[in-house]
Amino acid sequence: MEISTKSINQSLNLYSIFGYLLPGFFLVTLLIIDYDFSKVMREYSSRKHITLEIIQSIDLKINYILSYFSKGTMQDFKIIPFIIFIFFCYLLGHIISAISSLLLERLIVKKILGYPSQNLISFKDKIKYPLFFGSFRRSFKSQFIGHLKQMINDNFGYTANKEDYYWLCYSEIITKRPYLTARIHHFVNLYGFSRNITAALIIYLFIRFFILNLLLGSTMDFFSWITWTSLFICAFFMFWNYLKLFKRQAVDIYFLFLSTINTENKTISKIEENEL
């Protein structure tokens, strides 16, 4: 028990740091990626070729960021501004997480697509508009759902509501097989990270078009639109990855619950046979 608890705490501590720090850092770097990549494409369009020497000669924003922390040697590295920058990214990551939870999980997933824990037991024989994340909204087979329902009701001794299946199964797993908690939280951390990265991309796309472009006059040319579109495509695929991991975690909960109950029943049967 002590080993499993230690591994769980390590997993959660790592995510609590990097799960917020990296999305915050990523949002800051998106500004650099956007402007610098567009500038490199403009140079390539005008010269019809690009080399490392040409890239080094271009006035890129990444050079300003790096020179802010150091002039090129470890002796002049500015540790205090760097620490402040890290804390800023960490705080920004929490803001991104809050926005992603509201925008992606509450408004889009809950209101439109449905939580995977509910979709899996919804007895949907046919999915409307299957191209619209049809795999995410697909349910288990009706026979499996019936078996799961019977096992849950028999295990807890009452007819449970379908909305409670997920948390009942989750509680049963971490109570009887706590060493599996690290596996469950692993998927939670993965889909949470993908959700935060998606939100960081969406936030930047909004800022770039509505604030920098329309309000502050940083006009978007053809190459800026190429970069903007590329980031939009990345946001779509990260959202798709978030949905895939979100559903994978819910599927894992239900299968681990059935595995826990079957293992427990087999153990009880062996004990009864030995007593006889």
Secondary structure, DSSP 8 states (H G I E B T S, - for coil): -HHHHHHHHHHHHHHHHHHHHHHHHHHHHHHHHHHHHHHHHHHHHHHS---HHHHHHS--HHHHHHHHH-SSSSTT--HHHHHHHHHHHHHHHHHHHHHHIIIIIIIIIIIII--HHHHTTS--SS-SSTTTTHHHH----HHHHHHHHHHHHHHHTS---GGGHHHHHHHHHHHH-GGGHHHHHHHHHHHHHHHHHHHHHHHHHHIIIIIIIIIS-----HHHHHHHHHHHHHHHHHHHHHHHHHHHHHHHHHHHHHHHHHHHHHHHHHHHHHH-
